[in-house]
Amino acid sequence: MVITLGDGLELVGCESVANVGELEANDSIKISWAVVATEKGDTSVDVLATGLVSSSLNVWKDWPAYDYEDLIGGSATVDLMVSG
């Protein structure tokens, strides 16, 4: 997972990239970052998560067995207005 901060935001005591390793089916994880605002104004936070899913399928009807690997992921952006 990767976090990208807009102008006026900084990470505190952590890296922008979090490597989570291998997960099994139905596993879940929670990642958090500490962020501090260094100036007022409009800004944003972007988070990108990517990974690989792999498995095997057995023979089914006329389809042969095969292994597969797919790239998966998602992203989110939050727009912020820092005041005060």
PyMOL Python script that loads the backbone (N, CA, C, O; Angstrom):
from pymol import cmd

cmd.read_pdbstr("""\
ATOM      1  N   MET A   1       0.841  -1.157   0.000  1.00  0.00           N
ATOM      2  CA  MET A   1       0.000   0.000   0.000  1.00  0.00           C
ATOM      3  C   MET A   1       0.896   1.233   0.000  1.00  0.00           C
ATOM      4  O   MET A   1       1.965   1.247   0.611  1.00  0.00           O
ATOM      5  N   VAL A   2       0.441   2.252  -0.690  1.00  0.00           N
ATOM      6  CA  VAL A   2       1.217   3.486  -0.802  1.00  0.00           C
ATOM      7  C   VAL A   2       0.297   4.666  -0.510  1.00  0.00           C
ATOM      8  O   VAL A   2      -0.813   4.746  -1.036  1.00  0.00           O
ATOM      9  N   ILE A   3       0.771   5.578   0.333  1.00  0.00           N
ATOM     10  CA  ILE A   3       0.036   6.811   0.597  1.00  0.00           C
ATOM     11  C   ILE A   3       0.799   7.967  -0.033  1.00  0.00           C
ATOM     12  O   ILE A   3       2.024   8.045   0.062  1.00  0.00           O
ATOM     13  N   THR A   4       0.067   8.854  -0.669  1.00  0.00           N
ATOM     14  CA  THR A   4       0.646  10.063  -1.257  1.00  0.00           C
ATOM     15  C   THR A   4      -0.103  11.252  -0.676  1.00  0.00           C
ATOM     16  O   THR A   4      -1.329  11.336  -0.758  1.00  0.00           O
ATOM     17  N   LEU A   5       0.653  12.163  -0.091  1.00  0.00           N
ATOM     18  CA  LEU A   5       0.053  13.319   0.572  1.00  0.00           C
ATOM     19  C   LEU A   5       0.167  14.563  -0.285  1.00  0.00           C
ATOM     20  O   LEU A   5       1.172  14.779  -0.962  1.00  0.00           O
ATOM     21  N   GLY A   6      -0.877  15.380  -0.249  1.00  0.00           N
ATOM     22  CA  GLY A   6      -0.872  16.644  -0.956  1.00  0.00           C
ATOM     23  C   GLY A   6      -0.047  17.685  -0.210  1.00  0.00           C
ATOM     24  O   GLY A   6       0.493  17.421   0.864  1.00  0.00           O
ATOM     25  N   ASP A   7       0.037  18.865  -0.797  1.00  0.00           N
ATOM     26  CA  ASP A   7       0.776  19.971  -0.192  1.00  0.00           C
ATOM     27  C   ASP A   7       0.257  20.268   1.207  1.00  0.00           C
ATOM     28  O   ASP A   7      -0.950  20.241   1.446  1.00  0.00           O
ATOM     29  N   GLY A   8       1.174  20.554   2.135  1.00  0.00           N
ATOM     30  CA  GLY A   8       0.795  20.928   3.482  1.00  0.00           C
ATOM     31  C   GLY A   8       0.548  19.769   4.418  1.00  0.00           C
ATOM     32  O   GLY A   8       0.102  19.972   5.547  1.00  0.00           O
ATOM     33  N   LEU A   9       0.831  18.549   3.970  1.00  0.00           N
ATOM     34  CA  LEU A   9       0.688  17.365   4.817  1.00  0.00           C
ATOM     35  C   LEU A   9       2.013  16.614   4.857  1.00  0.00           C
ATOM     36  O   LEU A   9       2.729  16.545   3.858  1.00  0.00           O
ATOM     37  N   GLU A  10       2.334  16.048   6.028  1.00  0.00           N
ATOM     38  CA  GLU A  10       3.562  15.261   6.181  1.00  0.00           C
ATOM     39  C   GLU A  10       3.283  14.020   7.012  1.00  0.00           C
ATOM     40  O   GLU A  10       2.465  14.044   7.931  1.00  0.00           O
ATOM     41  N   LEU A  11       3.978  12.930   6.676  1.00  0.00           N
ATOM     42  CA  LEU A  11       3.913  11.712   7.483  1.00  0.00           C
ATOM     43  C   LEU A  11       4.727  11.907   8.749  1.00  0.00           C
ATOM     44  O   LEU A  11       5.742  12.603   8.745  1.00  0.00           O
ATOM     45  N   VAL A  12       4.277  11.288   9.832  1.00  0.00           N
ATOM     46  CA  VAL A  12       4.973  11.380  11.111  1.00  0.00           C
ATOM     47  C   VAL A  12       5.396   9.976  11.543  1.00  0.00           C
ATOM     48  O   VAL A  12       4.553   9.127  11.831  1.00  0.00           O
ATOM     49  N   GLY A  13       6.702   9.742  11.586  1.00  0.00           N
ATOM     50  CA  GLY A  13       7.232   8.495  12.134  1.00  0.00           C
ATOM     51  C   GLY A  13       6.912   7.236  11.355  1.00  0.00           C
ATOM     52  O   GLY A  13       6.895   6.149  11.933  1.00  0.00           O
ATOM     53  N   CYS A  14       6.659   7.347  10.068  1.00  0.00           N
ATOM     54  CA  CYS A  14       6.353   6.157   9.271  1.00  0.00           C
ATOM     55  C   CYS A  14       6.731   6.393   7.813  1.00  0.00           C
ATOM     56  O   CYS A  14       6.946   7.527   7.386  1.00  0.00           O
ATOM     57  N   GLU A  15       6.805   5.316   7.071  1.00  0.00           N
ATOM     58  CA  GLU A  15       7.120   5.364   5.650  1.00  0.00           C
ATOM     59  C   GLU A  15       5.835   5.452   4.831  1.00  0.00           C
ATOM     60  O   GLU A  15       4.760   5.096   5.312  1.00  0.00           O
ATOM     61  N   SER A  16       5.951   5.921   3.609  1.00  0.00           N
ATOM     62  CA  SER A  16       4.776   6.045   2.740  1.00  0.00           C
ATOM     63  C   SER A  16       4.358   4.720   2.111  1.00  0.00           C
ATOM     64  O   SER A  16       3.251   4.611   1.584  1.00  0.00           O
ATOM     65  N   VAL A  17       5.234   3.708   2.160  1.00  0.00           N
ATOM     66  CA  VAL A  17       4.931   2.394   1.585  1.00  0.00           C
ATOM     67  C   VAL A  17       4.816   1.376   2.710  1.00  0.00           C
ATOM     68  O   VAL A  17       5.689   1.302   3.575  1.00  0.00           O
ATOM     69  N   ALA A  18       3.741   0.591   2.703  1.00  0.00           N
ATOM     70  CA  ALA A  18       3.541  -0.475   3.689  1.00  0.00           C
ATOM     71  C   ALA A  18       3.436  -1.796   2.950  1.00  0.00           C
ATOM     72  O   ALA A  18       2.469  -2.028   2.223  1.00  0.00           O
ATOM     73  N   ASN A  19       4.421  -2.662   3.129  1.00  0.00           N
ATOM     74  CA  ASN A  19       4.386  -3.996   2.531  1.00  0.00           C
ATOM     75  C   ASN A  19       3.763  -4.957   3.529  1.00  0.00           C
ATOM     76  O   ASN A  19       4.241  -5.077   4.658  1.00  0.00           O
ATOM     77  N   VAL A  20       2.710  -5.637   3.128  1.00  0.00           N
ATOM     78  CA  VAL A  20       1.970  -6.469   4.070  1.00  0.00           C
ATOM     79  C   VAL A  20       2.286  -7.948   3.954  1.00  0.00           C
ATOM     80  O   VAL A  20       1.852  -8.727   4.803  1.00  0.00           O
ATOM     81  N   GLY A  21       3.017  -8.360   2.945  1.00  0.00           N
ATOM     82  CA  GLY A  21       3.347  -9.774   2.799  1.00  0.00           C
ATOM     83  C   GLY A  21       2.208 -10.568   2.203  1.00  0.00           C
ATOM     84  O   GLY A  21       1.371 -10.038   1.471  1.00  0.00           O
ATOM     85  N   GLU A  22       2.190 -11.846   2.527  1.00  0.00           N
ATOM     86  CA  GLU A  22       1.222 -12.767   1.936  1.00  0.00           C
ATOM     87  C   GLU A  22      -0.006 -12.913   2.822  1.00  0.00           C
ATOM     88  O   GLU A  22       0.104 -13.049   4.040  1.00  0.00           O
ATOM     89  N   LEU A  23      -1.172 -12.883   2.194  1.00  0.00           N
ATOM     90  CA  LEU A  23      -2.437 -13.075   2.898  1.00  0.00           C
ATOM     91  C   LEU A  23      -3.133 -14.312   2.343  1.00  0.00           C
ATOM     92  O   LEU A  23      -3.012 -14.631   1.160  1.00  0.00           O
ATOM     93  N   GLU A  24      -3.851 -14.991   3.200  1.00  0.00           N
ATOM     94  CA  GLU A  24      -4.651 -16.142   2.786  1.00  0.00           C
ATOM     95  C   GLU A  24      -6.081 -15.681   2.473  1.00  0.00           C
ATOM     96  O   GLU A  24      -6.466 -14.565   2.821  1.00  0.00           O
ATOM     97  N   ALA A  25      -6.851 -16.530   1.827  1.00  0.00           N
ATOM     98  CA  ALA A  25      -8.243 -16.195   1.516  1.00  0.00           C
ATOM     99  C   ALA A  25      -8.977 -15.785   2.785  1.00  0.00           C
ATOM    100  O   ALA A  25      -8.826 -16.421   3.828  1.00  0.00           O
ATOM    101  N   ASN A  26      -9.768 -14.729   2.697  1.00  0.00           N
ATOM    102  CA  ASN A  26     -10.575 -14.171   3.782  1.00  0.00           C
ATOM    103  C   ASN A  26      -9.759 -13.450   4.861  1.00  0.00           C
ATOM    104  O   ASN A  26     -10.334 -12.997   5.851  1.00  0.00           O
ATOM    105  N   ASP A  27      -8.455 -13.333   4.700  1.00  0.00           N
ATOM    106  CA  ASP A  27      -7.651 -12.539   5.630  1.00  0.00           C
ATOM    107  C   ASP A  27      -7.945 -11.061   5.402  1.00  0.00           C
ATOM    108  O   ASP A  27      -8.365 -10.659   4.317  1.00  0.00           O
ATOM    109  N   SER A  28      -7.722 -10.276   6.419  1.00  0.00           N
ATOM    110  CA  SER A  28      -7.822  -8.828   6.272  1.00  0.00           C
ATOM    111  C   SER A  28      -6.720  -8.189   7.107  1.00  0.00           C
ATOM    112  O   SER A  28      -6.203  -8.784   8.052  1.00  0.00           O
ATOM    113  N   ILE A  29      -6.380  -6.974   6.737  1.00  0.00           N
ATOM    114  CA  ILE A  29      -5.366  -6.220   7.464  1.00  0.00           C
ATOM    115  C   ILE A  29      -5.835  -4.784   7.621  1.00  0.00           C
ATOM    116  O   ILE A  29      -6.740  -4.330   6.921  1.00  0.00           O
ATOM    117  N   LYS A  30      -5.215  -4.087   8.539  1.00  0.00           N
ATOM    118  CA  LYS A  30      -5.502  -2.668   8.715  1.00  0.00           C
ATOM    119  C   LYS A  30      -4.165  -1.943   8.698  1.00  0.00           C
ATOM    120  O   LYS A  30      -3.245  -2.296   9.436  1.00  0.00           O
ATOM    121  N   ILE A  31      -4.067  -0.931   7.853  1.00  0.00           N
ATOM    122  CA  ILE A  31      -2.864  -0.110   7.748  1.00  0.00           C
ATOM    123  C   ILE A  31      -3.230   1.293   8.209  1.00  0.00           C
ATOM    124  O   ILE A  31      -4.306   1.794   7.881  1.00  0.00           O
ATOM    125  N   SER A  32      -2.353   1.922   8.957  1.00  0.00           N
ATOM    126  CA  SER A  32      -2.602   3.306   9.332  1.00  0.00           C
ATOM    127  C   SER A  32      -1.312   4.108   9.215  1.00  0.00           C
ATOM    128  O   SER A  32      -0.212   3.580   9.378  1.00  0.00           O
ATOM    129  N   TRP A  33      -1.473   5.382   8.934  1.00  0.00           N
ATOM    130  CA  TRP A  33      -0.367   6.315   8.844  1.00  0.00           C
ATOM    131  C   TRP A  33      -0.685   7.497   9.744  1.00  0.00           C
ATOM    132  O   TRP A  33      -1.847   7.878   9.882  1.00  0.00           O
ATOM    133  N   ALA A  34       0.331   8.074  10.353  1.00  0.00           N
ATOM    134  CA  ALA A  34       0.168   9.303  11.129  1.00  0.00           C
ATOM    135  C   ALA A  34       0.517  10.473  10.215  1.00  0.00           C
ATOM    136  O   ALA A  34       1.594  10.507   9.619  1.00  0.00           O
ATOM    137  N   VAL A  35      -0.403  11.431  10.109  1.00  0.00           N
ATOM    138  CA  VAL A  35      -0.240  12.570   9.209  1.00  0.00           C
ATOM    139  C   VAL A  35      -0.453  13.849  10.002  1.00  0.00           C
ATOM    140  O   VAL A  35      -1.346  13.928  10.845  1.00  0.00           O
ATOM    141  N   VAL A  36       0.374  14.850   9.725  1.00  0.00           N
ATOM    142  CA  VAL A  36       0.218  16.155  10.363  1.00  0.00           C
ATOM    143  C   VAL A  36       0.107  17.222   9.270  1.00  0.00           C
ATOM    144  O   VAL A  36       0.787  17.162   8.246  1.00  0.00           O
ATOM    145  N   ALA A  37      -0.768  18.196   9.517  1.00  0.00           N
ATOM    146  CA  ALA A  37      -0.902  19.323   8.596  1.00  0.00           C
ATOM    147  C   ALA A  37       0.153  20.369   8.953  1.00  0.00           C
ATOM    148  O   ALA A  37       0.296  20.746  10.116  1.00  0.00           O
ATOM    149  N   THR A  38       0.884  20.828   7.950  1.00  0.00           N
ATOM    150  CA  THR A  38       1.933  21.827   8.167  1.00  0.00           C
ATOM    151  C   THR A  38       1.528  23.215   7.679  1.00  0.00           C
ATOM    152  O   THR A  38       2.219  24.198   7.944  1.00  0.00           O
ATOM    153  N   GLU A  39       0.412  23.289   6.969  1.00  0.00           N
ATOM    154  CA  GLU A  39      -0.097  24.574   6.507  1.00  0.00           C
ATOM    155  C   GLU A  39      -1.582  24.466   6.213  1.00  0.00           C
ATOM    156  O   GLU A  39      -2.105  23.368   6.020  1.00  0.00           O
ATOM    157  N   LYS A  40      -2.247  25.583   6.179  1.00  0.00           N
ATOM    158  CA  LYS A  40      -3.676  25.641   5.881  1.00  0.00           C
ATOM    159  C   LYS A  40      -3.907  25.567   4.376  1.00  0.00           C
ATOM    160  O   LYS A  40      -3.019  25.875   3.580  1.00  0.00           O
ATOM    161  N   GLY A  41      -5.112  25.153   4.002  1.00  0.00           N
ATOM    162  CA  GLY A  41      -5.490  25.169   2.599  1.00  0.00           C
ATOM    163  C   GLY A  41      -6.081  23.858   2.130  1.00  0.00           C
ATOM    164  O   GLY A  41      -6.229  22.908   2.899  1.00  0.00           O
ATOM    165  N   ASP A  42      -6.417  23.826   0.848  1.00  0.00           N
ATOM    166  CA  ASP A  42      -6.960  22.625   0.217  1.00  0.00           C
ATOM    167  C   ASP A  42      -5.831  21.658  -0.083  1.00  0.00           C
ATOM    168  O   ASP A  42      -4.767  22.062  -0.552  1.00  0.00           O
ATOM    169  N   THR A  43      -6.064  20.376   0.189  1.00  0.00           N
ATOM    170  CA  THR A  43      -5.060  19.347  -0.072  1.00  0.00           C
ATOM    171  C   THR A  43      -5.772  18.014  -0.262  1.00  0.00           C
ATOM    172  O   THR A  43      -7.001  17.965  -0.307  1.00  0.00           O
ATOM    173  N   SER A  44      -5.013  16.948  -0.371  1.00  0.00           N
ATOM    174  CA  SER A  44      -5.625  15.633  -0.577  1.00  0.00           C
ATOM    175  C   SER A  44      -4.717  14.528  -0.050  1.00  0.00           C
ATOM    176  O   SER A  44      -3.521  14.718   0.170  1.00  0.00           O
ATOM    177  N   VAL A  45      -5.335  13.370   0.141  1.00  0.00           N
ATOM    178  CA  VAL A  45      -4.623  12.153   0.527  1.00  0.00           C
ATOM    179  C   VAL A  45      -5.031  11.076  -0.462  1.00  0.00           C
ATOM    180  O   VAL A  45      -6.220  10.836  -0.668  1.00  0.00           O
ATOM    181  N   ASP A  46      -4.045  10.422  -1.078  1.00  0.00           N
ATOM    182  CA  ASP A  46      -4.295   9.320  -2.011  1.00  0.00           C
ATOM    183  C   ASP A  46      -3.713   8.038  -1.427  1.00  0.00           C
ATOM    184  O   ASP A  46      -2.604   8.046  -0.893  1.00  0.00           O
ATOM    185  N   VAL A  47      -4.454   6.942  -1.526  1.00  0.00           N
ATOM    186  CA  VAL A  47      -3.965   5.631  -1.093  1.00  0.00           C
ATOM    187  C   VAL A  47      -4.171   4.648  -2.240  1.00  0.00           C
ATOM    188  O   VAL A  47      -5.244   4.583  -2.840  1.00  0.00           O
ATOM    189  N   LEU A  48      -3.120   3.885  -2.529  1.00  0.00           N
ATOM    190  CA  LEU A  48      -3.154   2.880  -3.592  1.00  0.00           C
ATOM    191  C   LEU A  48      -2.757   1.532  -3.000  1.00  0.00           C
ATOM    192  O   LEU A  48      -1.726   1.421  -2.337  1.00  0.00           O
ATOM    193  N   ALA A  49      -3.569   0.516  -3.236  1.00  0.00           N
ATOM    194  CA  ALA A  49      -3.265  -0.839  -2.785  1.00  0.00           C
ATOM    195  C   ALA A  49      -3.228  -1.758  -3.996  1.00  0.00           C
ATOM    196  O   ALA A  49      -4.138  -1.739  -4.824  1.00  0.00           O
ATOM    197  N   THR A  50      -2.188  -2.552  -4.097  1.00  0.00           N
ATOM    198  CA  THR A  50      -2.091  -3.531  -5.174  1.00  0.00           C
ATOM    199  C   THR A  50      -1.588  -4.855  -4.622  1.00  0.00           C
ATOM    200  O   THR A  50      -0.960  -4.902  -3.564  1.00  0.00           O
ATOM    201  N   GLY A  51      -1.865  -5.909  -5.337  1.00  0.00           N
ATOM    202  CA  GLY A  51      -1.396  -7.227  -4.932  1.00  0.00           C
ATOM    203  C   GLY A  51      -1.627  -8.236  -6.035  1.00  0.00           C
ATOM    204  O   GLY A  51      -2.214  -7.926  -7.072  1.00  0.00           O
ATOM    205  N   LEU A  52      -1.161  -9.436  -5.799  1.00  0.00           N
ATOM    206  CA  LEU A  52      -1.356 -10.537  -6.735  1.00  0.00           C
ATOM    207  C   LEU A  52      -2.217 -11.591  -6.070  1.00  0.00           C
ATOM    208  O   LEU A  52      -2.030 -11.903  -4.894  1.00  0.00           O
ATOM    209  N   VAL A  53      -3.151 -12.134  -6.812  1.00  0.00           N
ATOM    210  CA  VAL A  53      -3.934 -13.272  -6.350  1.00  0.00           C
ATOM    211  C   VAL A  53      -3.597 -14.435  -7.283  1.00  0.00           C
ATOM    212  O   VAL A  53      -3.555 -14.271  -8.503  1.00  0.00           O
ATOM    213  N   SER A  54      -3.360 -15.601  -6.703  1.00  0.00           N
ATOM    214  CA  SER A  54      -3.011 -16.758  -7.528  1.00  0.00           C
ATOM    215  C   SER A  54      -3.677 -18.006  -6.969  1.00  0.00           C
ATOM    216  O   SER A  54      -3.935 -18.115  -5.770  1.00  0.00           O
ATOM    217  N   SER A  55      -3.944 -18.930  -7.857  1.00  0.00           N
ATOM    218  CA  SER A  55      -4.575 -20.178  -7.453  1.00  0.00           C
ATOM    219  C   SER A  55      -4.515 -21.171  -8.615  1.00  0.00           C
ATOM    220  O   SER A  55      -3.858 -20.928  -9.627  1.00  0.00           O
ATOM    221  N   SER A  56      -5.204 -22.272  -8.448  1.00  0.00           N
ATOM    222  CA  SER A  56      -5.305 -23.299  -9.483  1.00  0.00           C
ATOM    223  C   SER A  56      -6.751 -23.738  -9.602  1.00  0.00           C
ATOM    224  O   SER A  56      -7.494 -23.752  -8.621  1.00  0.00           O
ATOM    225  N   LEU A  57      -7.133 -24.091 -10.797  1.00  0.00           N
ATOM    226  CA  LEU A  57      -8.468 -24.646 -11.029  1.00  0.00           C
ATOM    227  C   LEU A  57      -8.321 -26.058 -11.577  1.00  0.00           C
ATOM    228  O   LEU A  57      -7.447 -26.332 -12.400  1.00  0.00           O
ATOM    229  N   ASN A  58      -9.184 -26.945 -11.112  1.00  0.00           N
ATOM    230  CA  ASN A  58      -9.172 -28.327 -11.588  1.00  0.00           C
ATOM    231  C   ASN A  58      -9.926 -28.434 -12.913  1.00  0.00           C
ATOM    232  O   ASN A  58     -10.601 -27.496 -13.337  1.00  0.00           O
ATOM    233  N   VAL A  59      -9.801 -29.559 -13.536  1.00  0.00           N
ATOM    234  CA  VAL A  59     -10.541 -29.842 -14.767  1.00  0.00           C
ATOM    235  C   VAL A  59     -12.029 -29.697 -14.482  1.00  0.00           C
ATOM    236  O   VAL A  59     -12.523 -30.170 -13.459  1.00  0.00           O
ATOM    237  N   TRP A  60     -12.740 -29.037 -15.396  1.00  0.00           N
ATOM    238  CA  TRP A  60     -14.185 -28.878 -15.261  1.00  0.00           C
ATOM    239  C   TRP A  60     -14.820 -28.998 -16.634  1.00  0.00           C
ATOM    240  O   TRP A  60     -14.530 -28.202 -17.528  1.00  0.00           O
ATOM    241  N   LYS A  61     -15.669 -29.972 -16.805  1.00  0.00           N
ATOM    242  CA  LYS A  61     -16.305 -30.269 -18.087  1.00  0.00           C
ATOM    243  C   LYS A  61     -15.234 -30.358 -19.173  1.00  0.00           C
ATOM    244  O   LYS A  61     -14.346 -31.207 -19.094  1.00  0.00           O
ATOM    245  N   ASP A  62     -15.309 -29.485 -20.195  1.00  0.00           N
ATOM    246  CA  ASP A  62     -14.332 -29.534 -21.287  1.00  0.00           C
ATOM    247  C   ASP A  62     -13.125 -28.627 -21.051  1.00  0.00           C
ATOM    248  O   ASP A  62     -12.255 -28.527 -21.916  1.00  0.00           O
ATOM    249  N   TRP A  63     -13.059 -27.963 -19.893  1.00  0.00           N
ATOM    250  CA  TRP A  63     -11.967 -27.035 -19.603  1.00  0.00           C
ATOM    251  C   TRP A  63     -10.822 -27.763 -18.898  1.00  0.00           C
ATOM    252  O   TRP A  63     -11.054 -28.517 -17.953  1.00  0.00           O
ATOM    253  N   PRO A  64      -9.590 -27.540 -19.352  1.00  0.00           N
ATOM    254  CA  PRO A  64      -8.444 -28.176 -18.696  1.00  0.00           C
ATOM    255  C   PRO A  64      -8.107 -27.482 -17.364  1.00  0.00           C
ATOM    256  O   PRO A  64      -8.506 -26.342 -17.128  1.00  0.00           O
ATOM    257  N   ALA A  65      -7.383 -28.174 -16.522  1.00  0.00           N
ATOM    258  CA  ALA A  65      -6.894 -27.573 -15.279  1.00  0.00           C
ATOM    259  C   ALA A  65      -5.841 -26.515 -15.624  1.00  0.00           C
ATOM    260  O   ALA A  65      -5.128 -26.640 -16.620  1.00  0.00           O
ATOM    261  N   TYR A  66      -5.754 -25.479 -14.795  1.00  0.00           N
ATOM    262  CA  TYR A  66      -4.724 -24.462 -15.036  1.00  0.00           C
ATOM    263  C   TYR A  66      -4.444 -23.669 -13.760  1.00  0.00           C
ATOM    264  O   TYR A  66      -5.256 -23.634 -12.836  1.00  0.00           O
ATOM    265  N   ASP A  67      -3.283 -23.042 -13.736  1.00  0.00           N
ATOM    266  CA  ASP A  67      -2.880 -22.128 -12.671  1.00  0.00           C
ATOM    267  C   ASP A  67      -3.077 -20.705 -13.187  1.00  0.00           C
ATOM    268  O   ASP A  67      -2.989 -20.457 -14.389  1.00  0.00           O
ATOM    269  N   TYR A  68      -3.340 -19.784 -12.280  1.00  0.00           N
ATOM    270  CA  TYR A  68      -3.489 -18.399 -12.710  1.00  0.00           C
ATOM    271  C   TYR A  68      -2.922 -17.436 -11.669  1.00  0.00           C
ATOM    272  O   TYR A  68      -2.755 -17.775 -10.497  1.00  0.00           O
ATOM    273  N   GLU A  69      -2.634 -16.229 -12.140  1.00  0.00           N
ATOM    274  CA  GLU A  69      -2.176 -15.147 -11.287  1.00  0.00           C
ATOM    275  C   GLU A  69      -2.726 -13.852 -11.861  1.00  0.00           C
ATOM    276  O   GLU A  69      -2.567 -13.576 -13.050  1.00  0.00           O
ATOM    277  N   ASP A  70      -3.377 -13.053 -11.009  1.00  0.00           N
ATOM    278  CA  ASP A  70      -3.977 -11.792 -11.451  1.00  0.00           C
ATOM    279  C   ASP A  70      -3.531 -10.649 -10.552  1.00  0.00           C
ATOM    280  O   ASP A  70      -3.365 -10.824  -9.344  1.00  0.00           O
ATOM    281  N   LEU A  71      -3.340  -9.482 -11.150  1.00  0.00           N
ATOM    282  CA  LEU A  71      -3.053  -8.267 -10.401  1.00  0.00           C
ATOM    283  C   LEU A  71      -4.372  -7.668  -9.937  1.00  0.00           C
ATOM    284  O   LEU A  71      -5.291  -7.485 -10.736  1.00  0.00           O
ATOM    285  N   ILE A  72      -4.468  -7.362  -8.643  1.00  0.00           N
ATOM    286  CA  ILE A  72      -5.681  -6.773  -8.092  1.00  0.00           C
ATOM    287  C   ILE A  72      -5.315  -5.489  -7.352  1.00  0.00           C
ATOM    288  O   ILE A  72      -4.140  -5.234  -7.090  1.00  0.00           O
ATOM    289  N   GLY A  73      -6.298  -4.700  -7.023  1.00  0.00           N
ATOM    290  CA  GLY A  73      -6.015  -3.506  -6.235  1.00  0.00           C
ATOM    291  C   GLY A  73      -7.153  -2.515  -6.269  1.00  0.00           C
ATOM    292  O   GLY A  73      -8.210  -2.748  -6.854  1.00  0.00           O
ATOM    293  N   GLY A  74      -6.890  -1.401  -5.619  1.00  0.00           N
ATOM    294  CA  GLY A  74      -7.870  -0.337  -5.568  1.00  0.00           C
ATOM    295  C   GLY A  74      -7.196   0.947  -5.102  1.00  0.00           C
ATOM    296  O   GLY A  74      -6.052   0.938  -4.646  1.00  0.00           O
ATOM    297  N   SER A  75      -7.909   2.024  -5.222  1.00  0.00           N
ATOM    298  CA  SER A  75      -7.365   3.301  -4.802  1.00  0.00           C
ATOM    299  C   SER A  75      -8.475   4.189  -4.271  1.00  0.00           C
ATOM    300  O   SER A  75      -9.655   3.989  -4.557  1.00  0.00           O
ATOM    301  N   ALA A  76      -8.062   5.172  -3.491  1.00  0.00           N
ATOM    302  CA  ALA A  76      -9.015   6.145  -2.948  1.00  0.00           C
ATOM    303  C   ALA A  76      -8.320   7.486  -2.800  1.00  0.00           C
ATOM    304  O   ALA A  76      -7.121   7.556  -2.530  1.00  0.00           O
ATOM    305  N   THR A  77      -9.086   8.539  -2.979  1.00  0.00           N
ATOM    306  CA  THR A  77      -8.594   9.909  -2.788  1.00  0.00           C
ATOM    307  C   THR A  77      -9.573  10.638  -1.885  1.00  0.00           C
ATOM    308  O   THR A  77     -10.788  10.549  -2.060  1.00  0.00           O
ATOM    309  N   VAL A  78      -9.024  11.361  -0.915  1.00  0.00           N
ATOM    310  CA  VAL A  78      -9.834  12.182  -0.028  1.00  0.00           C
ATOM    311  C   VAL A  78      -9.339  13.614  -0.176  1.00  0.00           C
ATOM    312  O   VAL A  78      -8.153  13.890   0.010  1.00  0.00           O
ATOM    313  N   ASP A  79     -10.242  14.516  -0.507  1.00  0.00           N
ATOM    314  CA  ASP A  79      -9.909  15.940  -0.569  1.00  0.00           C
ATOM    315  C   ASP A  79     -10.171  16.568   0.800  1.00  0.00           C
ATOM    316  O   ASP A  79     -11.202  16.315   1.424  1.00  0.00           O
ATOM    317  N   LEU A  80      -9.229  17.384   1.253  1.00  0.00           N
ATOM    318  CA  LEU A  80      -9.320  17.994   2.578  1.00  0.00           C
ATOM    319  C   LEU A  80      -9.157  19.498   2.498  1.00  0.00           C
ATOM    320  O   LEU A  80      -8.529  20.026   1.581  1.00  0.00           O
ATOM    321  N   MET A  81      -9.744  20.189   3.494  1.00  0.00           N
ATOM    322  CA  MET A  81      -9.510  21.612   3.663  1.00  0.00           C
ATOM    323  C   MET A  81      -9.002  21.775   5.086  1.00  0.00           C
ATOM    324  O   MET A  81      -9.743  21.568   6.047  1.00  0.00           O
ATOM    325  N   VAL A  82      -7.730  22.148   5.216  1.00  0.00           N
ATOM    326  CA  VAL A  82      -7.109  22.332   6.518  1.00  0.00           C
ATOM    327  C   VAL A  82      -7.331  23.773   6.952  1.00  0.00           C
ATOM    328  O   VAL A  82      -6.997  24.712   6.231  1.00  0.00           O
ATOM    329  N   SER A  83      -7.903  23.932   8.149  1.00  0.00           N
ATOM    330  CA  SER A  83      -8.133  25.280   8.685  1.00  0.00           C
ATOM    331  C   SER A  83      -7.713  25.313  10.152  1.00  0.00           C
ATOM    332  O   SER A  83      -7.391  24.281  10.741  1.00  0.00           O
ATOM    333  N   GLY A  84      -7.721  26.502  10.726  1.00  0.00           N
ATOM    334  CA  GLY A  84      -7.452  26.635  12.151  1.00  0.00           C
ATOM    335  C   GLY A  84      -6.056  26.786  12.439  1.00  0.00           C
ATOM    336  O   GLY A  84      -5.675  26.910  13.603  1.00  0.00           O
TER     337      GLY A  84
END
""", "prot")
cmd.dss("prot")
cmd.show_as("cartoon", "prot")
cmd.util.cbc("prot")
cmd.orient("prot")
